[in-house]
């Protein structure tokens, strides 16, 4: 038993030293969507505990927002959106974090999902915050995948596989029936109440909340579900700022892979368009310069 403990201690120490002083992969890659979401939370929680908040702007949302990239603004902007999850999970993380950002941009497209407390509990544990050896990206298999990805794929764009046109059109057709139906009111009202609670908590800490709607397939923009969602947010937050999908599209008709998720180039365009709305927060690291977003009608 003693020898086993000594061997385990040596292995852990060696691995810890490797993580501290060994080469770092260019990009962290996880084995699953769940681990990728956990990685996003763990990283944000560590960074939010620094003496000065690293991120002035944080985006929260679903997989629609997850496709946006702000690599050029990585010292200012953090994308806390999740695949298969909702903005409520990101808001819950921010509400309980050490120090909030200056501004939180909240996606409104998916109000059907509640806050994922199981994911938050796993991601906010003490051990990942204390030592790199316990972080999800440093699980041996995840680290190996990250090294393999970094060595084979220097171009991050190549990681995105675009769908063929017949597959894309078929996926859109499958979305249309669902958007013809509104969400059950009990689910919608429950989640809107949670949005309201979390927004109040975050605003009480000094952060500014700006809502935004991701562009989706044009024929779905005014479907019953999309209209219901839009009206629910405007009714709950009548005095808040909203960026409409028109604001983020800037007159372009964007293509989606399935009716909801933007194709790679379209996601780049929306990222670029959104950058103009949070630029003031990034250029005013020490002094607040204000923000003026178009008001939704």
N, C-alpha and C positions, 0 to 999 in steps of 0.2 A: 504493500500500500504506500509506504513512504517513498519507495523508488518511483512509483507511478506519479505521485504528487510532484516529485522533483522534476521528472521528465515533462509533465504538463506545464510546470512553472517555466522551465527552460524554453519550451515551445512558445508559450505566450509572450515571454520576454523577447525572444528572437523575432517573433512576428510584429510585436510592438515597435521594435527598433527598425525593422524593415519599413513599416508604415511611416515612421518618423523621418528616416534618412534615405530610403530607397527611391527609385524613380516613380513619378506620379503619372498615371494614365492621362491622356489628353482630355478624356471625357468619361464620366461615370456612367456605366450601363448596368441596368438591373435585370434580373431574371423574369420579373413579372411587373405588371401594372401596379399591383399593390405595393411592391417594394419601391417602385419609382415614386409613388405618392409619399411613402414613408421617408424616402431620401429628401424629397422637397421640404417636408416639415422639419426633419432633423436639422437640415442645413439652415433653414430660416431661424429656428429657435436658437441655434448657436450664434448666428450673426446678430440677432436682435439683443443679445446680452453684452455686446461691446459697449464701451464707454459712450461712444457716439453712434447712433443708429446708422448702420451702413446703408440701408435702403431707405430712400426718401419716399419711394412709391412702391406699393405692392398691389398686384392684381390678384383677385380671387375669382374663381369660376369653375366651370366644368371642362371637359375635354375640348370644347370649342375654343376656349381661351388658352388652353394648354398649348395649342399649335402656334401661338404668337411667340416671337423671339425678340429679345432686346439685348443681344450680346454686346452691342456698342455702348449700352448704358448699364452694364452689369454691376457697376459700382453704385448705381442709384436705384435701379428698378429690379424687382424680384417678382417672378411669375409663380404665384402660389395657387395655381389652378391644378385640378386633378382629373385624370382619366377615370371615367366611371363614377364621378362624384360631383359635388355641387359647391357653389360659393359659400354655403353655410359652414362647411368644414373649414375653409380658409378663414372665414370671419371668426370662428371659434378659436382657431389657433392664435390669431392676432389679438383677440380680446383677452386671452390668458398669457400673452407673451410679456417679456420684461419691459419693452419699450416699443410703442407703436410707430409706424412711419408717419410722415407728414400727410400723405394722402393714400387712401385705399380706393381702388377702382373695382367696382363690384359688377360682375356679369349678371344679367337678369334672365338669361334664356332658359335656365333649367331650375324652376322653383319646385319641382316635383320631388326632389331628393332632400332629405334632412341632413343634419350634421353627423358625420361618421365618427362617433366617439371611440369606437374600437381602434380605428386607425390612429386617432390622436393619442390615445393612451399608449399604444405601442411606440409611437414616434417621440413622445415627450418623456420617456423614461429617464432616470438619472444616469444610468451607465453610458448611453450614447453621448450624453453631454459631457461626461467626465473623461472618457478615453476613446481614442480613434479606433481601438481594436473592437469596440462594440457597435460601431456604426454600420448601418446596413450596406453602404457601398464598399465596406472593407470585409464583408463576408468573403471567404476565400473564392467561392465560385463567382461572385459578382466582380471581385477584383480581377480574376482571370479573364472574365468576359470583357471587362473594361480595357485591359491590356490588348486583348485580341482585336477588339474593335478599333482601338487607337492605332494599331500597327497596320491594319488592313484598310482602314477608311479614314483618310485624312480630311476628306470633304464631307462635312456633316450633312449636306444636302442629299448625298447619295443614300443616306440612311432612310429616306422617305421614299416609299414605293408608291407611285401613283397608279390609280386604277385605270383599266381600259374603259372606253366610252360605253360599251354595252353594260358592263358591270356597274358603272357609275349611274346610268339611267335606271337600271333595275333597282339599285339601292334607293334612289330618290323615290321611285314608285312605291316602295315599301314604307316610306316615311309619310306619304300623303294621307293615308287613312287615319293614322294616329293624330295628325294635326287637325283633322276635321272634328275631333272630339275635344271638348274642354276637360281640364283636370277636375277630379272630384273636389268639391268645395271644402270638405273636411281636411283633406291633405293640403290644399292650397292655403287655407286660412291658418292652419297650424304652422306651416313653414313661414308664411308671411309674418306671423307673430314672432317667430324666432329671428327672422331678419330684423325686425323692428327692435327687439331686445339687444341683439348684438351690435347693431349700428349705434344705439344709444350708449352702450358700454364703451365702444371704441371712440366715439366722439367725445365722451367725457374725459378721455385721456389726451385729447388735443388733436386727434387726427381728423382729416377732412374726408368725407365720403362722397364719391362721384359714381353714379351708376352708368352702365353702358350696356348696349345690346349688340351682340355679335351679328354680322350679316349672315344670313342663311340663304337657301334656295329661294329665288324671288317669289315663286308661286306659294310659298309657305309664309311669307312675311305678314300677310293679313289673313291667315287661316284663323279659325275660331280659337285654337289654343294659343297662338302667338298674340292675338288681340287680347285675350283674357289675361295672359301673363303681363303684357305691357300695362294694361289698366290696373291690375292688382298692385304693381310697384308704384305707379303714379298715384294711386289712391292711398297707399300706405305712406309714401314719402312725397307729399305734394310740394314741399319746399326745398327739395334737394335738386342737385344738378344731374342732368341726364345727357349722355351722349347717345344719340339714336344710331341705328344701323346706317342711316343715310350719312350721318356725320363721319362714320368710319369708312364707308364705301366711297364717299366723295364722287358720286355719280357713276361709278363703275358697276357693271353687272358681274359679280363674282361667281366663279364655279365652285361647287362643293363635290366632295367625293361620294357623299351619300344623302345630300339634302341639307345636312347640318354642318359638317366639318369642311373647312376651306381646304382647297388644294394648296400645295406648297407655295407657289408664286403669289396666290391670292392672300395667303396668310402673311407673307412678307409685306405686301402692300398695306394690309390693315395695320400691321405692326408699325410701319412707317407713318401712316396717317395718325395713329394714336399717339405717336411720339410727340407731336405738336401740342397735345393737350396736357402732357405732364412735364414738358420741358422746363417750365418755370421752377418746378420743385427740384429738378436736378441741377439747375444752374444757381440756385439760391441755397447753398449748403448751410449757411449760417444766418441768413436773414430771409424771412418769408416775403415773397414778392407778389403773392396773390395768384388767383386763377380765374379765368373767365371761360366757361364752357357754354356752348350753345344750349339754350333752353328748349326742351322738347315741347312741342305744341300738343 
